[in-house]
Amino acid sequence: MTSPTFTTRLIGNNWHMVVTINGKEQFYPAGTELHANVMVSLERTDHERKVAGLPPIVRT
């Protein structure tokens, strides 16, 4: 299984988090560049915890 990559991209004046798995990109809109970067950070952390066999962080 290939690990996903998480990046941010400005598409048409809108920031997005981009998840790439096996060359396929999935786009998730974000309100600002900061929001996109926070989304990337949270997703990376969740993925690293999953790989390590730890439960995801509970967000409220």
C-alpha contacts under 8 A as a table, 3 or more apart, distances in Angstrom:
res1	aa1	res2	aa2	distance
2	T	21	I	6.72
2	T	22	N	6.48
3	S	21	I	6.85
4	P	19	V	6.39
4	P	20	T	5.47
4	P	21	I	4.77
4	P	22	N	7.71
5	T	19	V	5.66
5	T	20	T	5.21
5	T	21	I	6.81
6	F	17	M	6.92
6	F	18	V	5.76
6	F	19	V	4.77
6	F	20	T	6.65
6	F	40	V	5.73
6	F	43	E	7.55
6	F	44	R	6.97
7	T	17	M	5.79
7	T	18	V	5.18
7	T	19	V	6.62
7	T	37	N	7.93
7	T	40	V	6.45
8	T	15	W	6.96
8	T	16	H	5.62
8	T	17	M	4.57
8	T	18	V	5.71
8	T	33	E	7.74
8	T	36	A	6.07
8	T	37	N	6.60
8	T	40	V	7.34
9	R	15	W	5.77
9	R	16	H	5.36
9	R	17	M	6.50
9	R	18	V	6.84
10	L	13	N	6.02
10	L	14	N	5.50
10	L	15	W	4.49
10	L	16	H	6.28
11	I	14	N	5.25
11	I	15	W	6.18
11	I	16	H	7.07
14	N	29	P	7.25
14	N	30	A	7.29
14	N	31	G	7.24
14	N	32	T	7.46
15	W	29	P	6.16
15	W	30	A	5.35
15	W	31	G	6.53
15	W	32	T	5.84
15	W	33	E	5.68
15	W	36	A	6.39
16	H	27	F	6.17
16	H	28	Y	5.30
16	H	29	P	4.32
16	H	30	A	5.13
16	H	33	E	7.92
16	H	36	A	5.85
17	M	27	F	5.92
17	M	28	Y	5.11
17	M	29	P	6.39
17	M	30	A	6.86
17	M	36	A	5.33
17	M	37	N	7.49
17	M	39	M	6.83
17	M	40	V	6.37
18	V	25	E	6.36
18	V	26	Q	5.64
18	V	27	F	4.75
18	V	28	Y	6.38
19	V	25	E	5.59
19	V	26	Q	5.15
19	V	27	F	6.59
20	T	23	G	5.91
20	T	24	K	5.39
20	T	25	E	4.42
20	T	26	Q	6.39
21	I	24	K	5.36
21	I	25	E	6.62
29	P	36	A	7.70
30	A	33	E	7.31
30	A	35	H	5.78
30	A	36	A	5.22
31	G	35	H	6.13
31	G	36	A	7.37
32	T	35	H	5.09
32	T	36	A	6.30
33	E	36	A	5.07
33	E	37	N	6.23
34	L	37	N	5.10
34	L	38	V	6.20
35	H	38	V	5.09
35	H	39	M	6.15
36	A	39	M	5.09
36	A	40	V	6.27
37	N	40	V	5.07
37	N	41	S	6.20
38	V	41	S	5.05
38	V	42	L	6.18
39	M	42	L	5.23
39	M	43	E	6.14
40	V	43	E	5.19
40	V	44	R	6.07
41	S	44	R	5.23
41	S	45	T	6.21
42	L	45	T	5.13
42	L	46	D	6.17
43	E	46	D	5.05
43	E	47	H	6.10
44	R	47	H	5.11
44	R	48	E	6.12
45	T	48	E	5.14
45	T	49	R	6.14
46	D	49	R	5.13
46	D	50	K	6.13
46	D	56	P	5.54
46	D	57	I	6.94
47	H	50	K	5.05
47	H	51	V	6.23
48	E	51	V	5.17
48	E	52	A	6.22
49	R	52	A	5.02
49	R	53	G	6.20
49	R	54	L	4.93
49	R	55	P	6.54
49	R	56	P	6.40
50	K	53	G	5.07
50	K	54	L	5.55
50	K	55	P	6.54
50	K	56	P	6.85
51	V	54	L	7.54
